[in-house]
Amino acid sequence: MDAHYSVKGAILTGRYTPPTHYVFKIESFSKLTKAIEDKYSSDKFDAEGFSWKLSIYPTGDGSKNGKCHISIFLELDTSLAVGSDVNATVNLFVFNHFEDKYFSFQDGRVRRYHALKKTWGIAKFIDIETFSNPQNGYLLDDTCVFGAEIFVIKSSFKSERLSMMNEPSTYFQTWKITKFSSNLTNENYSSGYFGYYGWYILLCPDGIGKGKGNSISVFLCATKSKIPADTKLFTKFILRVKDQTDGNRDVEIEDNHMYSPDSILSGRVELLSLAKLQDPKMGFLVDDTVSIEAEVTLLGLVMKE
């Protein structure tokens, strides 16, 4: 059964149940205060898959904030890589012998431990005057008990890391399609491969989707087997249908796309209308040949972590 107790204005929660993860009993506390200048740290203990240490500052942590108080801190004693962290709710306890209860501050806040900050605690855990008075029950027969429990928040989020290229590489392809009017009877055709990731142009000469029967559909594709399962390719690309007469009426699109094994193509279903393509004044179809160009620049890699 829980209870509440006030120590000089600070509300502590009391309970009969010991701390879940660690109890730290100190006998001859007065001798300890004389034997150390700073703090006493417990042996490391395991909780929630990590190693921890509990540190007691019998005369405060040395800061103005901890002056005239018992300070108590919990240190993560597990190595963490830079960029990784451990989020946990932490309860720190002191035992009251008269009440037979463990009292703690419990504000419910999540504490974030990481490589640059592996210690969290309370500088003003309990003032020394209240703690040292035997009538209050915290220090009885020169013996006191502290404790800790930690509940790590297991994250279910996914993490990705984008690494931009210092010197992005650009790959080019020019695809001349001959006998366009007479030979292209299939739904789609592919150019040859170019670049490390097996890029290629995909053409649907009679269009697909909204472009069906009225436009050519053109896409830039990557070869699925060339992209690692945990990688995405951040790209900028250009697809261009060339004006083969004076070059002033090229039709092109420029876009960004994140290529992955689940998303290997990007382009337009209505890149150029069949009416314009077949208009001899426009220069797109010359000697029954169409010229399509592709440029793709690899800007960065996105990796799962």
N, C-alpha and C positions, 0 to 999 in steps of 0.2 A: 504494500500500500504506500503510495507516494505522499510526501508531506512537503511543506515549504518552510524555509527558515531564512531569517534576515540577519546578515552580518554587516553592520554599519551601513545600512542603506542598500546593500547588494542582495538581491533575492537569489537564494540557492535552492535547488530542488533536492529533497532528501528521499531516499528509498532504502529498503532493507536488503535488496539484492546487491551482491558485490558487483563491481565493474566486470564487464563481459570478458575483457582481454588481459588485464594486468592489474595486480595488486602489489604495492611496494611498501613494505613495513620497515620503519626505521626505529631501532632501539637506541637509547642514549643519544637522543637528538641534540641535547646541549653540547655533548662532546663533538658531534659532527660539525656543529657551527664553528667550533674553535679549531677543528682540524683542517677545514677547507677555507679558501679565500673567495671562491666563486660559486661553484655548483657541484652537485654530486649527480652523476648519471647512472642510471640502472644498467644492468646487462641488457643486451638486445632481446627482444621478444617478437614472435610472429603473430600477425593479425591481418586477416583479409588478403593473404597472399603477399604481404610485404613485411620487412623487418623494421622495428621501431625501437627508440630509446626514450625513457622518461627522465627528465632532468629537473632537480629541485634546487632552487636558490634560497637557502634558509634566511638570508638577510636581504633579499631583493636581487633583481637581475643587473644592478649597477646603473640603471637609467633613472632619470628623475621620476619616470612613470612608475617604477617599481619600488621606490623608496619606502621603507618601513613596512614592507609587505613580504609574505612568502610568495615567490614567483615559481610557476610550474610550466614547463614546456615539453612538447612532444616532438621528437625529431624522427624524420624518415631516414632509416639506415640502409636503404636500398639504392643502388646506383640507378640514375635515370639519364637517358640520352637527352641531349639538348633538344627542346621542342616537345618533349613528352611530359605529361603531368599526371598527378594522382589527386583526384577530388574526393574529399571525405568529410563527413560530419564527425567531430571529435568532442568527447565529453571527458573532462578532467575532474577527479574526485578527491575529497578529503573525508576521512572517517570520523564520526562523532561517537565516542565511546559511551556517553550517557544515553544518547538517543538510539544507539545501536543502528545507525543509518549512515549511508554514504551520501554526502552532499556535493552537488556540482552545479556549475553554471551550464545551462542548456539553452542557447539562443537559436539553435536549429540552423545556423549558418554553415554553408559549405566552405571548407578550407581547401585551398589549392596549393599542393606541394609540387615543386618542379626543381630542375637542376640548380637553379640560382636561389631558391628559397625552400629549404628542406626542414625548417623548424617553425612551429607555430605554438603559441601558448598564451598565458595570462600573466602579465607582470604584476598586477594587483589581485592575485588569487584570493588571499585572505590576509588582513593586516596582522602584523606580528603581535600586537597587544592582545587582540582577541584570541589569536591562536595559542599564545603562550599562557594565558590564564587557565589554570587547571579546572576552574569552576565551569568553563565552557565546554570541556569534554573533548577537545581536539588533541591536546597533548596530555596524556595520562600516564603517570609513572615514567615520564620522559620518553614515552613511546607514541608514535603517530603512524598513520597509514594513509597513503595516497594511492590513486588508481587511474586507469585510463581505459577507454573503449573507443574503438574506431570503426566506422562503417563506410567503406569505400563505395562510391557511386560508380557502378559499372556502366560505362558508356556504350551505347549501341550505334552511335553515329559512324558514318563512313568518312574517311579522310583521303584527300588527294593533294598532290604537290605538283604545281606547275613550274617547270624549269624552262625559262626562255633561252633561246639560242643566242650566243654572243655574236656569231656570224652566220645568220640564216642562209641556208642553201636554197636556190631557186632552180627548178627543173622545167624544161621546155619540151613541147611536142608540136609538130606540124603534121596534120593528117590530111592528105589529098585523097578524096573519094571519087574515083572515076566511074563512068557509066551510071551516074546517080539515078537517072530517070528510068533506065531499062533493067538494071541488074538488082536494085535494092528492093527485094520482095519480102524479106524477113521483117519481123517486128523490131529487131535491134541489131546493131553491129558494133564491134569493138575495134579500137586502134591497137597498135603494138604497145608494149609496155615501156615505160621509161622511169628512171629514178629508182632509189633504193627500195621504196615501198611498193613497187610495181604499179605505178600510176598508169591509167589508160583513159581514153575518151570513150564514152558510150553514146551512141547515136540511135535515136528512134526516128527513122525518116518520115514516118506518117504520124508521129506524135503519140503521146500517151496521156491519160487523164484529160485535163481541160484542153490539152493540145491535140487530142486525137482528131485527125482528119483536117486540121487547119494549120498546124505548125510543125516544125521539127523540134524534138526534145533532145537536149544535149546535157550530158553529165560528166563530171570528173570523178573517177573511181579509184580506190586503192585496192590492192589485192589483199583479201581478208587474211590469208595465211601469213602474210608479211608483217602483220601488226600483232605484237605480243598481247596476250589476253588481258594483262593488267595495265595496258598503255593506251593513251589517246594521243592523236597527232593534231596539234593546234596549227592550222594552216590559213594562208591567204591564197586565193586562186583567182585566175582569170580564164574565162572561156570566150572564144572569139570566132565568129564566122566572118571570113575575110571578103571584102570587096576586092575582086581580082582585077578590076579595071584601073581605077585611080587610087583606091585605098582610102577614100574619104568617107565611105558609108559603112565601115565595119560595124557589125553588131556584136556587143560584148557585155558580159556581166563580170563584176568583181565582188567577191564575197569572202567571208571567213567561214570555216567549217572545222568541227572537231571530229576527225575520223577515228573510228574504233572498229573492232571486229563486229560490232552491232550496227554500225553506221558507216558504210563504206562508199557512199556516193552523195554528191550534192550537185545541183545544177538548176536548170529551168525546163519545165514541160512546155513552155511557149517561148522558146528563145528567139525564133524567127518564123514569121508566118510563111506558109507555103506560097501565098500570093506574091510576096516580096521575093522569096527565093527564086521563083520561076519567072519573075519579071526581067527580061534581058537588059533593061536599062539600069538595073540595080547592081549588076556585076557579081552577084553571089554564085550564079550558075554559069560557068564559062566552059564551052566545049564539053558540056555534060559532066563537069567536075566541080566539086565543092571543096573548099579548103577551110579546115577548122584548126584553130590553134589553142593550146592550153599552156598556162604557166601556173606552177604551184610552188609556194614558198613555205618551208617548214619553220614556223615561228617558235615552237616550243613543244615540249613533251609533258603530258600530264600522267603522273604515276600514282597508283593506289598505294596507300600506306597502311 
